[in-house]
Amino acid sequence: MKFLKPCIALTVLVLSSAVYALPEITVASLPWSEDTLGVKALDSTLSYLSSELKGKYEIKHVSLPAEELKKAVTENKVDYFISNSLFYTSVSASSGGQTAARIAVLWNPRTSSPTYGEGATIVVRKDSNIHALSDLQEKSLFVPSQNDTFTYLSLLGEIAKSGHQPREFFKSVEYGDGKHKTVIEKVLSKEADIGVVRTCYLEEHPNYEVESQLRVVNLKDFPVINCKTSTDLYLGTIFAATAEADPYLNRLILKTLLEMPAENGYIWTAGGNLSASHALLQTLNAEQYGSLSQKFFFRKLQEHADVLILLALIVAGLISHSIRSNYLIEKRTKELKEIQKTFNETTQKLNNMQKVGLIGLMSSMIGHELKQPLTIIMNYLQGLKVQSKTGKLDAKNILTALTQIETQTVRANAIIQRVRSYAKQEKPQVQSVNFNQLIHKAVTYLNQTAQRHVKVSLKLPKKEVVVQAEPTDLELSVYNLLKNAADACTEVKKPEITVELTEDSRVELKIFDNAPEIDEETFKNLGTLFKSSKQNGLGLGLAIVKRVAEANGGRLEFQKDEAGRLFVILSLPKFEERN
């Protein structure tokens, strides 16, 4: 009997621990031992998830070779997995896109978008006679590790595009211990002719003595990244859910990742484009690639562009027929109601996509910027509808309204084409822009879209001020600044905005308003993505303006006057300085 009580207590303890065991979340990944800041961010990610979900879930991390990880994902033996974009695309291809779903993407701080987060850099000794891709043939190559297929495949993709057979290109391929430092050492010691490392490794681990002995081969000029790269750029590291992962838990994981503090500048974000990864796997004829899903982001862009073009054709037909008779006016009014319904649905879809947060920066930019032309178009459509009901609709009013609709339709299409050029890494079409006229145009758009009247005072020089910039980018930037000033004056009875343009050593646009003083926390977060003083705001407007300014050799600054009120300065190089 004296042993009975302790046995009962032990039994109760074991049973209670089993009953109250936390649900386990299994996060799998390829083995990582690389000495990069991106990998350090992944280690911090697992620690942060464990800390934030403590008491709710138990995080378990497993490291698996590529084939085992692929099997575990397709058979739903893990809940989530972390991988490069090529592995993710390959896994999705094997099931037509039904196996995995992207949750978030790791954003490299040296790039303008997570779409261009990773690539490969080819290094050789400076005294080597290797200067071009063709010189790499029949040379010995050293790769960080056998698990780092991304770096190796990125290099093979460049070789395939140059017209060579990548699998039979090198004399030998040797794999290291996972550390990029080992690759550099092998090249400098002449144990390997060529080394390949992750893009941005050299910039993240600066060593002048080492770099002075190396040369980068096949150096590409990509303005979207502040690193030396020898290959095309691909989407950054992906945090993905398997097919049977709990949707509620997916939302919780996404929220936690987006709120995670930056680790050496790396942050988790949503969206990004996989088209470069698809193209690389097609080039290399990767296994089972033929069943890839076609539901890519730019397909949606093309669909919206077709709707806008179709609208322009319908409106053009309406102009010629409405003038002839009241019967045709009634007929076209009915068509306009259908068009208005279509635009309402399109706008609602864009808003919903932004709130979910899974479409990323590129799609969020479109939703953010298309609201302005769509709002103007809908205002004119509603005006035609009201005039039709009151019997005041005539040919002159129709022509005026439809001219404005056509103008805004062309403008919306220009915005879409501009965003597409970002994803394609196309250089902006810089040209001379009359800054005075552009400001007047932006003020006109503000008046057409503002919820209430805002007094705008212009202090512009009589002399024409010319800058070198991409017109659509600069126009959207000025409009965003004006709209932010107007939104800040929501609680002011008589909102006022002052726009001042000066030209001295640089061209400066200053925008003042009479909004209330803002607190230091809000002031500190201005221009930062995912930090906004507006409810449901993503902080996109100012972030877009900031990057446009920097891309054109300028800058965006925020200052306070003596009363503590905010004003913004957009500074650009003078026309002669830019030339």
Secondary structure in CASP SS format (residue, H / E / C, confidence):
PFRMAT SS
TARGET T0000
AUTHOR 0000-0000-0000
METHOD secondary structure of the structure
MODEL  1
M C 1.00
K C 1.00
F C 1.00
L H 1.00
K H 1.00
P H 1.00
C H 1.00
I H 1.00
A H 1.00
L H 1.00
T H 1.00
V H 1.00
L H 1.00
V H 1.00
L H 1.00
S H 1.00
S H 1.00
A H 1.00
V H 1.00
Y C 1.00
A C 1.00
L C 1.00
P C 1.00
E E 1.00
I E 1.00
T E 1.00
V E 1.00
A E 1.00
S E 1.00
L C 1.00
P C 1.00
W C 1.00
S C 1.00
E C 1.00
D C 1.00
T C 1.00
L H 1.00
G H 1.00
V H 1.00
K H 1.00
A H 1.00
L H 1.00
D H 1.00
S H 1.00
T H 1.00
L H 1.00
S H 1.00
Y H 1.00
L H 1.00
S H 1.00
S H 1.00
E H 1.00
L C 1.00
K C 1.00
G C 1.00
K C 1.00
Y C 1.00
E E 1.00
I E 1.00
K E 1.00
H E 1.00
V E 1.00
S E 1.00
L C 1.00
P C 1.00
A H 1.00
E H 1.00
E H 1.00
L H 1.00
K H 1.00
K H 1.00
A H 1.00
V H 1.00
T H 1.00
E C 1.00
N C 1.00
K C 1.00
V C 1.00
D C 1.00
Y E 1.00
F E 1.00
I E 1.00
S E 1.00
N C 1.00
S H 1.00
L H 1.00
F H 1.00
Y H 1.00
T H 1.00
S H 1.00
V H 1.00
S H 1.00
A H 1.00
S C 1.00
S C 1.00
G C 1.00
G C 1.00
Q C 1.00
T C 1.00
A E 1.00
A E 1.00
R E 1.00
I E 1.00
A E 1.00
V E 1.00
L E 1.00
W E 1.00
N C 1.00
P C 1.00
R C 1.00
T E 1.00
S C 1.00
S C 1.00
P H 1.00
T H 1.00
Y H 1.00
G C 1.00
E E 1.00
G C 1.00
A E 1.00
T E 1.00
I E 1.00
V E 1.00
V E 1.00
R E 1.00
K C 1.00
D C 1.00
S C 1.00
N C 1.00
I C 1.00
H C 1.00
A C 1.00
L H 1.00
S H 1.00
D H 1.00
L H 1.00
Q C 1.00
E C 1.00
K C 1.00
S E 1.00
L E 1.00
F E 1.00
V E 1.00
P C 1.00
S C 1.00
Q C 1.00
N C 1.00
D C 1.00
T H 1.00
F H 1.00
T H 1.00
Y H 1.00
L H 1.00
S H 1.00
L H 1.00
L H 1.00
G H 1.00
E H 1.00
I H 1.00
A H 1.00
K H 1.00
S C 1.00
G C 1.00
H C 1.00
Q C 1.00
P H 1.00
R H 1.00
E H 1.00
F C 1.00
F C 1.00
K C 1.00
S E 1.00
V E 1.00
E E 1.00
Y E 1.00
G C 1.00
D C 1.00
G C 1.00
K C 1.00
H H 1.00
K H 1.00
T H 1.00
V H 1.00
I H 1.00
E H 1.00
K H 1.00
V H 1.00
L H 1.00
S C 1.00
K C 1.00
E C 1.00
A C 1.00
D C 1.00
I E 1.00
G E 1.00
V E 1.00
V E 1.00
R E 1.00
T C 1.00
C C 1.00
Y H 1.00
L H 1.00
E H 1.00
E H 1.00
H C 1.00
P C 1.00
N C 1.00
Y H 1.00
E H 1.00
V H 1.00
E H 1.00
S C 1.00
Q C 1.00
L E 1.00
R E 1.00
V E 1.00
V E 1.00
N C 1.00
L C 1.00
K C 1.00
D C 1.00
F C 1.00
P C 1.00
V C 1.00
I E 1.00
N C 1.00
C C 1.00
K C 1.00
T C 1.00
S C 1.00
T C 1.00
D C 1.00
L C 1.00
Y E 1.00
L C 1.00
G C 1.00
T C 1.00
I E 1.00
F E 1.00
A E 1.00
A E 1.00
T E 1.00
A C 1.00
E C 1.00
A C 1.00
D C 1.00
P H 1.00
Y H 1.00
L H 1.00
N H 1.00
R H 1.00
L H 1.00
I H 1.00
L H 1.00
K H 1.00
T H 1.00
L H 1.00
L H 1.00
E H 1.00
M C 1.00
P C 1.00
A C 1.00
E E 1.00
N C 1.00
G C 1.00
Y E 1.00
I E 1.00
W E 1.00
T E 1.00
A C 1.00
G C 1.00
G C 1.00
N C 1.00
L C 1.00
S H 1.00
A H 1.00
S H 1.00
H H 1.00
A H 1.00
L H 1.00
L H 1.00
Q H 1.00
T H 1.00
L C 1.00
N C 1.00
A C 1.00
E C 1.00
Q C 1.00
Y H 1.00
G H 1.00
S H 1.00
L C 1.00
S C 1.00
Q C 1.00
K C 1.00
F C 1.00
F H 1.00
F H 1.00
R H 1.00
K H 1.00
L H 1.00
Q H 1.00
E H 1.00
H H 1.00
A H 1.00
D H 1.00
V H 1.00
L H 1.00
I H 1.00
L H 1.00
L H 1.00
A H 1.00
L H 1.00
I H 1.00
V H 1.00
A H 1.00
G H 1.00
L H 1.00
I H 1.00
S H 1.00
H H 1.00
S H 1.00
I C 1.00
R C 1.00
S C 1.00
N H 1.00
Y H 1.00
L H 1.00
I H 1.00
E H 1.00
K H 1.00
R H 1.00
T H 1.00
K H 1.00
E H 1.00
L H 1.00
K H 1.00
E H 1.00
I H 1.00
Q H 1.00
K H 1.00
T H 1.00
F H 1.00
N H 1.00
E H 1.00
T H 1.00
T H 1.00
Q H 1.00
K H 1.00
L H 1.00
N H 1.00
N H 1.00
M H 1.00
Q H 1.00
K H 1.00
V H 1.00
G C 1.00
L C 1.00
I C 1.00
G H 1.00
L H 1.00
M H 1.00
S H 1.00
S H 1.00
M H 1.00
I H 1.00
G H 1.00
H H 1.00
E H 1.00
L H 1.00
K H 1.00
Q H 1.00
P H 1.00
L H 1.00
T H 1.00
I H 1.00
I H 1.00
M H 1.00
N H 1.00
Y H 1.00
L H 1.00
Q H 1.00
G H 1.00
L H 1.00
K H 1.00
V H 1.00
Q H 1.00
S H 1.00
K H 1.00
T H 1.00
G C 1.00
K C 1.00
L C 1.00
D C 1.00
A H 1.00
K H 1.00
N H 1.00
I H 1.00
L H 1.00
T H 1.00
A H 1.00
L H 1.00
T H 1.00
Q H 1.00
I H 1.00
E H 1.00
T H 1.00
Q H 1.00
T H 1.00
V H 1.00
R H 1.00
A H 1.00
N H 1.00
A H 1.00
I H 1.00
I H 1.00
Q H 1.00
R H 1.00
V H 1.00
R H 1.00
S H 1.00
Y H 1.00
A H 1.00
K C 1.00
Q C 1.00
E C 1.00
K C 1.00
P C 1.00
Q C 1.00
V C 1.00
Q E 1.00
S E 1.00
V E 1.00
N E 1.00
F H 1.00
N H 1.00
Q H 1.00
L H 1.00
I H 1.00
H H 1.00
K H 1.00
A H 1.00
V H 1.00
T H 1.00
Y H 1.00
L H 1.00
N H 1.00
Q H 1.00
T H 1.00
A C 1.00
Q C 1.00
R C 1.00
H C 1.00
V C 1.00
K E 1.00
V E 1.00
S E 1.00
L E 1.00
K E 1.00
L C 1.00
P C 1.00
K C 1.00
K C 1.00
E C 1.00
V C 1.00
V E 1.00
V E 1.00
Q E 1.00
A E 1.00
E C 1.00
P H 1.00
T H 1.00
D H 1.00
L H 1.00
E H 1.00
L H 1.00
S H 1.00
V H 1.00
Y H 1.00
N H 1.00
L H 1.00
L H 1.00
K H 1.00
N H 1.00
A H 1.00
A H 1.00
D H 1.00
A H 1.00
C C 1.00
T C 1.00
E C 1.00
V C 1.00
K C 1.00
K C 1.00
P C 1.00
E E 1.00
I E 1.00
T E 1.00
V E 1.00
E E 1.00
L E 1.00
T E 1.00
E E 1.00
D C 1.00
S C 1.00
R C 1.00
V E 1.00
E E 1.00
L E 1.00
K E 1.00
I E 1.00
F E 1.00
D E 1.00
N C 1.00
A C 1.00
P C 1.00
E C 1.00
I C 1.00
D C 1.00
E H 1.00
E H 1.00
T H 1.00
F H 1.00
K H 1.00
N C 1.00
L C 1.00
G C 1.00
T C 1.00
L C 1.00
F C 1.00
K C 1.00
S C 1.00
S C 1.00
K C 1.00
Q C 1.00
N C 1.00
G C 1.00
L C 1.00
G C 1.00
L H 1.00
G H 1.00
L H 1.00
A H 1.00
I H 1.00
V H 1.00
K H 1.00
R H 1.00
V H 1.00
A H 1.00
E H 1.00
A H 1.00
N C 1.00
G C 1.00
G C 1.00
R E 1.00
L E 1.00
E E 1.00
F E 1.00
Q E 1.00
K E 1.00
D C 1.00
E C 1.00
A C 1.00
G C 1.00
R C 1.00
L E 1.00
F E 1.00
V E 1.00
I E 1.00
L E 1.00
S E 1.00
L E 1.00
P C 1.00
K C 1.00
F H 1.00
E H 1.00
E H 1.00
R H 1.00
N C 1.00
END
